[in-house]
Amino acid sequence: MATVFEKKLRVIDLSMGWAGPLAGQMLAEMGAEVIKVEDTHYFDWWRGSLSMGPPEAQPIERAATFNTANRGKLGVTLDLLNPRGIELVKRLVADADILIENYSPGVMERFGLSYEILAPLNPRLIMISMPSFGYGGPETFSRGYGNTVEAMAGVTGLARYHDNDQPYTLSNALGDPVGGLTGTFGILAAIYEREKTGRGQWIELAQVEGLIPMLAESILEYQLTGKVPAPRGNRHPYAAPHGIYRCAGAEAQAWIALAAYREDQWRALAETLGAGHLASDPRFIDAAARKANEDALDSELNLSLSAIPAEDAVKRLSAAGVYAAHVNSAPAVLGDAQLLERGYFVPIERAVVGTHLYPGAVARMSVTPAAQEAPAPMLGQHNGEVFRGLLKMTDAEIAELEAAGVIGTAPRTYRKAS
């Protein structure tokens, strides 16, 4: 069966890290031809560092993060500090549908690759820029990273336990995947608009703004009450019990998440754990009482669950209509029976690292399924294919570019960033 785009959409991916590459990878899954452009000096930093292993081990080809976020792409190298490299980017863009970049504001302008310059070369071009904080405002030229984007979006301020003043980051880059997903949506909307008008456009996506809707409940609470929302950790604003609890067994497999929102769930939970007396305890007699005495409630549940293996507890509670699930470790996710049955993880073979499992496409389309078999490109792997096939360059011209250091297939010593 054919994919959505079936190689009828060409994407030039200048992005690095996660946000931009994720958008490119999702378009590649939909069948777009995605050409990832790197530099032998400043290759995608998610490849890792040359110091991570001896040269013969090819360390930059072993990064699981890079190899996951760049599957299905063609890979070329171009020195963007060389006018010849910029010229070749423009030639690629002239016959492309989409350009993805996630540099800080001002970088593309310094390269001479701003939308104002590229649009006249290709009026149908859709270009998406994905800076951390967006164009305009006091943070325009600030550099951001996943945890700083999280913090400025307000996520970190609420990511703490109810009895602890220390904020936590939910991840090291939550803004990136949210930005990648939001960016993909924006690109698809722009493609739809171009089908009607024939015009391309520039999409400007501030990653911090993509995260703010995750704070919708807290923002509304503050607007309605005038009070700064308190962090709750694993707890719920009105339901109790609601949290993570320790069961019997080894640490890695001993934790479960459970929640009881209704009175019948609460009574079923107490009976299932052999603690039916808790259902009639005045401290836990209704939702308000349980919430007011949540510390005591959690202590009682931890005591009861500590004698029951996690797997047994989840089965019994689920059968009783209580929301319960394992807190899975990474190995447990890989071995999860539900995911195995659905074939979520896809085996992909790649040079240097061999065959590994990668996350599959989440949206499963019955008529135009995702293309998931192609690995991430090696550095400069498709230089000849792209420059010869798309730009009609001769072997001599390609050899000249390589001799001049404009392209290459091996990393060079880093130069100091400007």
N, C-alpha and C positions, 0 to 999 in steps of 0.2 A: 504493500500500500504506500501511497505517496505521503510525504510530509506536508505540513501547512504551506511552506514556501518553496520547497522542492528546488533549491538552488536558484530561485528567481529573485532573490534578495541578496544584495552584497553589502556586507558590514565591514567597515574599517575600525578596528578596535585599538585605540592608543592608550587604553586605561591600564592601571596596575592595581594590585591588591585584590579586593574582593567586590566592591560595589559595581564598578564598571565591568570587570570581567564576568561577574555573574549575569549581568544583562546580556552580554555577548554570548555567554554559554547557553542561556535559555533560548536565544534566537537561533543558535546553532542546532539545538535540540528540535526546533521547529522547522529545520531544513534550510536555514539561511547559510550562505557562504560567508563565513566570518574570517577575516584576515587580521591576525594579531600582529601589531607592529611593535618591536622592541629595539633595543640598541645593544650592541656588544659591550658598551661601556655602562649604560644604565638600563639593564634588563629589568623586567618585572621583579620588584623586591620580594614578592611572595615566592620566588624561586629559592630564596635563601642567599647565603653568602659563599663566596669561593673558599672561605676559611673553614667551612663546615666539613671538609674532607680533602684528601689529596687530589690533584688534578685528574689522575687516572680513574678516580671513582666518579667523576662527573657530578659533583654534589648538587649543582643547580638543576639537575634533571631528576632529583630524587625527592623534591618537596611535595608532600601529599596535598597540601593546600593549593599550590599552583596547579598540580596535575588534575585536581578536581574541578576548579573553577574555570579551566580553559579547555575542557574536553570539546572535541569536534571542530576545533579551529585550525586554520592554516597559520603557520608561523613564519614571519619574515623579520629581518633586521634592517634598520636604517638609522644612520647617525643624524639625529635631528639638530645637532649643532653644526652640521655641514650643509651649506646651501644646496648641494646636490641631493642630500637626503630629503630636504624640505621640498625640492622640486618633484621628487618621486612620490612623496605623500600626496601632493596636489594632483599628480597624474592618476594616482589610485582613487582619490576622492572624486575626480571628474566623472568617473564611471561607476560610482558607488551610490547606494541608497541611504546609508546611515553611517555616521561617524560617532563613536563613543569616546569620551575623554573624561577623566576625573582629576585633572591637575588643579592646583590652586589657581584662583583668578589671576590673570596676567600672564601666565605661562604660555598659553596658546597665542596670545597677542605677541609675545616676544619671539615666538617661533615664526610668526607671520602666518598663522593658521587659524585666525579667528573666523567666526561665522561670516562676518562682513567681507572677508577676503575670499572665503571658499564659496559662498552662495553664488556669486557671479559666474564661477567656474561650473557650477552645477545647481541650477535653480530648484531641482527636485530633491536636493540633499536635505536629509533630516539629521541634525547634529544635536547630541545631548551632552551637556556639561554637568558634572556632578560634584561640585565643590562641597566642602564640609558645611559652610555657613552661608553660601550664596553671594551673589553680586549685589552690592549696595549695603550700606550699614557699616558700623564701626569694626565689625569682624571680617569684612570682605577679604582682606589679605592674610588673615590668620590661617595657619595650617592646622588641620584637625586630624584626629585619629579616632578609632572606634570608641575608646573609653572617654575621650573628651567630648565627642558628639553626644554620647549617652548622658554625660553630666550636664551639658548645656541644654539638652532637651528636657531635663527635669526627672529623667528616669532614675539616675543614681540617688537623687535626694529621697526617694521613697524605697529604695532597695536596701532595707535594713530590717533587723528583727525588732519586734515591738518593745523589747526590753534592753536595747543596745543603741548607743549613740553613733556607732561607726557605720557610715554608708558603705555599700558594696557596689561594685560594677556587676551587672548581670552577665557580662561576657567581656572579651577584649575588643569586640568590634560589632556590637549590636546594630549600630547605624548602617553598617555596610550592607548586610543582606536585605534589610528593609529598604535601603536606597536602591539596591539592585532590582528588587521586585517592583518598587514604585517606578523606577526608571523604565523597566520593561513595559509596564502598563502605559506609560507616557509615549514610548516609541510606537506601540501598537495603535494607540489613538491617533498619533501623527500620521501613521501609514494610512489609516482609514480616511483621515481628512485629505491626504494627498490624492487618494483615489478619486475624490470628488472634485478637487480644485486643480490638481496637477502641480501644486506648489509644495516645496519643502518648508521647513521652519526650524528655528532654534528652540530647544527645550533646555531650560535652566532649572536644575533640581538641587536644592540645598538639602543635604542629608539630614541635618538637624531638624528641619521642618517635617520630614517624613516620619520622624520618631515621635513628635509631639502628640499626635492622636492617641498614642498609647497612654497618655496622661489624661485622657478626656474625663474620666470619672473624678479624678482629683481636682482638675480645673473647675468642673461644675460644682463640686462640693465647696470649694473655696468661694466661688461666686455666689452661691446660695446662702452660705453660713457665715462668710467672712473669717472663717478659721482655717489656719494652715493644716492641711490633712496630715495626720500622724502616720508614720510607717507602720505596717502591720506584719511584715515578714510573711510567714505562711498562713496567717490568719485571715478571716473574712470579716467584712464590716458588720454583719449581723448573724451569720451562721456559726454554730459551734456544736460539735467539734469540726475542725477544719484545719488540717495540717499534715505534718510528716511525723511518723511514729516508728519507734524501734521495736522490732520483733526479735524472736529468738534466732540464733544462727550467726554465721560469720558476718563481719561488718559489711562487706561488699554486697551481700544479698539480704540484709536484715531490715531494710527500711521500706515502708509503704506510705503512700499518700491516701488519705480517706477524708470524706466529707459527708455530713448528714444535714440536709437542709430542712427536711420535714419531720414532724413528730413521729410518723410511722417509721421513718428511717432510723431515727434516734432509738426508738424502742427495739427495733430489729437489731441494731448494732449492739446494744447492751445485752440482749438475750444471746446473740451469736457468740459473744465473747465470754459467756458464762457469768455475766455481771448484771443480771436482771435487776438487782436491787438498786442499781444506779438510776434506772428509769423512774423510780419513785422517790429518789433522794430529793429533798426540798431544794437543794442547791442546783439541781439540774431538771427541775420539774417542767420547765418550758424554755423556749428559745431565749427569752430575756434573762432568765435565771442562769442558763448555761453560759451565756455570753458574759454575764457579770462575774461568774465564778470559773472563768476559762482556765486559769492556772491550775486550779484544783481538778477540773475535768481532765485536762491533759495528763496530770499526774496519775489519775485513776486509770486512764486508758493505757498509758505507758506500762503501768503495772500489769494490767491484764494481757496486753500484747506481748510483753517480754517473755511469756511462757509459750507462745505459739509461733511456729516457723512462718516466715513471711508468705511463702507460697500457699500454705494452708489457710492463713488469715485472709488473703485476697480471695481465694476460692469461696470460703464460707461467707464472707461479707458480701461479695458480688451476688452470690446465690440468694442472699437475704434482701437484695435490693439496695444495698448501701454502695455508694461510689467508693471504689477502692482499686488501687493499682500499685504494682511494684515501682520502686524508684530504681530504674535500671542503670547499671554501669554501661560504659561503652561496649565491652564484650557481650553484655546481655542484650543490647540492642542488635548487635550483629547476629546473635543466635535467636532472636525473637521469632517464635513460631508463626505469628501473624504476618510479619514482614517476609519470612522465608516462603510462606505459602503464596504470597502475592508477588514474589520475585522482585521486591523493591530494590535490593542491591544488585548491581549489574557488573559482571566480570568483564574487565577491559584489559587487554594486553598493551603494554607500552615499552618501548626500548629502554634499556638501562634498569628499569625497576621490575619488569615482568608483569604478570597478571595479578591484579588486585580488584577488590570490590569497591564500587563507587555508588553514591546515591543515585537512584533512578529518577525519572521524570515523575512529578507528583500528579500533574494533570494528565490523565490517560484518555486520549481521544480515539474513538472507535474507528473513524474513517481516515484520519491523518495522524497516525501515531508518531511519537517523538523518535528522533534518531539518536541513539545512545551509545553506539558501539565504538566511535572514534576517540582515540586518546588525545591528550593535550600535546601540542607540538614541541619538538625539541627546539632549542635556540636556532633560529634561522633555517629550520628544516625545509621550508618550502620556498626559499629564495628563488631558485631556478624555475620552479613551477609557476610562481606568481609573476615574476618579472618577464619571463619568457612568454608565458601564456597570455597574461592580461595586458602587459605593456609592450609586447612584441619586441623585446630587446634581444639582441644576439648574444651568443655565448661569449664573444669577445667583449661586449659591453658589460656583461655581468662580471667577467673576470677582472675588468678594469675597476669596477666598483669595489670588488673585494680587495684588490691590491691597494686601493686608496683608503681602505678602512671604512668606507661608507656602509658596506654590508659585511656579514661574516657569519660563521656558524660556531665560533668559539668565543668565550668571554675574554675581554681584555682587562687589564688592571684598571680599577676605578680611577677616574679623574675627580678632582675635587668639584663638588657641585657648586654652581654659581648661585 
